Amino acid sequence: MASPGSGFWSFASEDGSGDPENPGTARAWCQVAQKFTGGIGNKLCALLYGDAEKPAESGGIQPPRATSRKAACACNQKPCSCPKAGVNYAFLHATDLLPACDGERPTLAFLQDVMDILLQYVVKSFDRSTKVIDFHYPNELLQEYNWGLADQPQNLEEILMHCQTTLKYAIKTGHPRYFNQLSTGLDMVGLAADWLTSTANTNMFTYEIAPVFVLLEYVTLKKMREIIGWPGGSGDGIFSPGI
């Protein structure tokens, strides 16, 4: 991404601020262009940012419109070393994340923002003043959003908005007033374990591929045999995944 002082960014200091996070004229023009011209505005903004070769593509789900989001920086260091500094999702795609070259910073920023969305949803799930579900009939959701698969890849900003839209209409299974014959509640430790296993992204078929998980399975089965009375937990066992 071009630096604030290069290319068209040079006129961003007309207001005298000189602040990279508040470039003034260029950013204001960019926001207006994106709001009123759609894809053309995205391409022009890409030119302003120095990323004209990667304009944002439209298509797929269309969540409520939002201005181009730039990940917020929470650190006080100058120059900023925060992973979110200088990351603009409107010009980034999945191919810009790890294992892409120089993909560490956008990957960290993107996953942190996804985590923020998830944590806000978790907290809201336990709020008794909220609805269990923001219910809409299928035809209403189909009319409100374009749920079709886009021909062109979505940028990361759109993906984040899709995450918010998905959770907006999801049933809050952790809500105090949610009751179901099969499941209810949300266990925080279990949620953390689910995130961990999804991140590890491994299989259980051999010790070589999943040493820790295989050992955990072994000690769990041994404890279960002790509970039912088998001496010393001797014996064998196997876990059968559900459907």
C-alpha positions in Angstrom: 0.0 0.0 0.0 1.3 3.4 -0.9 2.5 5.6 1.9 0.5 8.8 2.8 3.1 11.0 1.2 3.3 9.3 -2.1 1.1 9.5 -5.3 -2.2 11.2 -4.9 -1.8 11.2 -1.1 0.4 14.3 -1.4 -2.7 16.5 -1.5 -4.0 14.9 1.7 -2.1 17.5 3.8 -4.1 20.4 2.5 -5.8 20.7 5.8 -2.4 21.0 7.5 -3.0 17.9 9.7 -0.3 15.7 8.3 -1.7 12.8 10.3 -1.5 9.5 8.4 -4.6 8.3 10.2 -6.6 11.4 9.1 -5.3 12.3 5.7 -8.1 14.8 5.2 -9.2 15.6 1.6 -8.3 12.3 0.0 -10.0 10.2 2.5 -13.1 12.4 2.6 -13.3 12.2 -1.2 -12.7 8.5 -1.1 -15.6 7.9 1.3 -18.0 10.0 -0.7 -17.0 8.2 -3.9 -17.4 4.8 -2.4 -20.9 5.7 -1.1 -22.3 7.2 -4.3 -20.5 5.4 -7.1 -20.1 1.8 -5.9 -17.6 -0.2 -7.9 -16.3 2.8 -9.8 -15.6 4.6 -6.5 -13.7 1.6 -5.2 -11.5 1.6 -8.2 -10.8 5.4 -7.9 -10.1 4.9 -4.2 -7.7 2.1 -5.1 -5.9 4.6 -7.3 -5.7 7.1 -4.5 -4.3 4.4 -2.1 -1.8 3.2 -4.8 -3.5 -0.2 -5.1 -5.2 0.3 -8.5 -4.3 -3.2 -9.5 -6.6 -4.6 -6.8 -10.0 -2.9 -7.0 -12.7 -4.2 -4.7 -15.3 -6.5 -6.4 -18.9 -6.4 -5.6 -21.4 -9.3 -5.5 -22.7 -11.9 -3.1 -24.4 -11.0 0.1 -25.1 -7.2 0.3 -25.1 -6.3 4.0 -26.0 -2.7 5.2 -23.8 -0.2 3.5 -20.8 1.0 5.5 -17.9 3.2 4.7 -14.6 1.6 4.0 -13.3 0.4 7.3 -9.7 0.6 8.3 -8.7 -1.5 11.3 -8.4 0.7 14.4 -5.1 1.0 16.2 -5.1 0.8 19.9 -1.4 1.2 20.6 0.3 4.5 21.7 3.6 3.9 20.0 4.8 6.3 17.3 5.6 5.1 14.7 2.8 2.5 15.2 3.8 -1.1 15.3 0.3 -2.4 15.8 -0.7 -5.3 13.4 -3.8 -3.2 12.4 -1.8 -0.2 11.3 -2.0 0.6 7.6 -4.5 -2.3 6.9 -7.4 -1.4 4.7 -9.7 -4.4 4.1 -11.4 -2.8 1.1 -8.3 -3.6 -1.1 -7.4 -7.0 0.5 -8.6 -10.5 -0.4 -8.1 -13.9 1.1 -5.0 -14.3 -1.2 -3.4 -11.4 0.8 -3.5 -13.4 4.0 -1.1 -16.1 5.2 0.6 -18.0 3.7 1.0 -15.1 1.2 4.2 -13.2 1.3 4.0 -10.3 3.8 0.6 -11.7 4.9 1.3 -11.7 8.6 0.1 -8.2 9.4 -3.2 -8.3 7.5 -3.8 -11.8 8.8 -3.4 -10.7 12.4 -5.6 -7.6 11.9 -8.3 -9.6 10.1 -8.5 -12.4 12.6 -8.5 -9.9 15.5 -11.5 -8.1 13.9 -13.3 -11.5 13.4 -12.6 -12.3 17.1 -14.1 -8.9 18.1 -17.3 -9.7 16.2 -17.6 -13.1 17.8 -16.9 -11.8 21.3 -19.5 -9.0 20.9 -22.0 -11.7 19.9 -21.1 -13.9 22.9 -21.7 -11.0 25.3 -24.9 -10.0 23.6 -26.2 -13.6 23.8 -26.4 -13.4 27.5 -28.3 -10.1 27.6 -31.8 -10.7 28.7 -33.0 -7.4 27.2 -32.2 -8.7 23.7 -34.2 -11.0 21.5 -33.4 -14.7 21.2 -33.6 -14.3 17.5 -34.3 -11.4 15.1 -36.7 -13.5 13.2 -37.4 -13.0 9.5 -39.3 -15.3 7.1 -37.1 -17.0 4.5 -38.6 -14.9 1.6 -37.8 -11.7 3.6 -34.2 -12.6 4.1 -33.9 -13.6 0.4 -35.3 -10.3 -0.6 -33.2 -8.2 1.8 -29.9 -9.7 0.9 -28.3 -11.3 -2.2 -27.3 -14.7 -0.9 -25.9 -15.9 -4.2 -22.3 -16.8 -4.7 -20.4 -14.0 -6.4 -18.4 -14.7 -9.6 -15.5 -12.5 -8.3 -13.7 -12.8 -4.9 -15.0 -10.8 -2.0 -12.7 -8.4 -0.2 -12.0 -8.7 3.5 -14.2 -5.8 4.4 -17.2 -7.6 2.7 -16.3 -10.8 4.5 -16.4 -9.1 7.9 -19.8 -7.6 7.1 -21.0 -11.0 6.1 -19.9 -12.3 9.5 -21.9 -9.6 11.2 -25.0 -10.3 9.1 -24.8 -14.0 9.8 -24.7 -13.5 13.5 -27.4 -10.8 13.4 -30.0 -13.3 12.2 -28.7 -16.3 14.1 -30.4 -17.8 17.1 -28.6 -16.9 20.3 -28.2 -20.4 21.8 -26.6 -18.9 24.9 -29.6 -16.6 25.6 -31.2 -17.2 29.1 -34.6 -17.6 27.4 -33.4 -20.1 24.7 -34.7 -23.6 25.2 -34.3 -26.6 22.9 -34.9 -30.3 23.1 -31.3 -31.1 21.9 -29.1 -28.3 23.1 -29.0 -25.1 25.1 -26.4 -22.7 26.7 -22.9 -21.8 25.7 -20.0 -23.0 27.7 -17.0 -20.6 27.6 -14.3 -23.2 28.2 -15.9 -25.5 25.6 -16.0 -22.5 23.1 -12.3 -21.9 23.7 -11.6 -25.6 23.2 -13.6 -25.4 19.9 -11.5 -22.5 18.7 -8.3 -24.3 19.7 -9.2 -27.5 17.8 -10.3 -25.6 14.8 -7.1 -23.6 14.8 -5.0 -26.8 15.1 -6.9 -28.2 12.2 -5.7 -31.8 12.6 -7.0 -35.3 12.5 -7.0 -38.0 15.2 -6.0 -41.2 13.3 -2.4 -41.4 14.4 -0.1 -40.2 17.2 2.3 -38.8 14.6 -0.3 -36.4 13.3 -2.0 -35.4 16.6 0.2 -36.4 19.6 -1.5 -34.2 22.2 -5.1 -35.0 21.1 -4.4 -38.7 20.9 -3.0 -38.7 24.5 -6.0 -36.7 25.7 -8.3 -39.3 24.1 -6.3 -42.1 25.8 -6.5 -40.6 29.3 -10.2 -39.7 28.9 -11.1 -43.3 27.9 -9.1 -44.6 30.8 -11.0 -42.3 33.3 -14.3 -43.5 31.8 -13.4 -47.1 32.4 -12.4 -46.3 36.0 -15.8 -44.7 36.5 -17.7 -47.8 35.4 -15.6 -50.0 37.7 -13.0 -51.6 35.5 -9.9 -52.3 37.7 -7.2 -49.6 37.1 -9.1 -48.4 34.1 -7.8 -51.4 32.1 -9.4 -52.2 28.9 -10.0 -50.5 25.6 -12.3 -48.0 24.0 -13.1 -45.8 21.0 -14.9 -42.5 20.4 -17.6 -42.5 17.8 -18.3 -39.0 16.3 -21.9 -37.9 16.1 -23.8 -36.9 13.1 
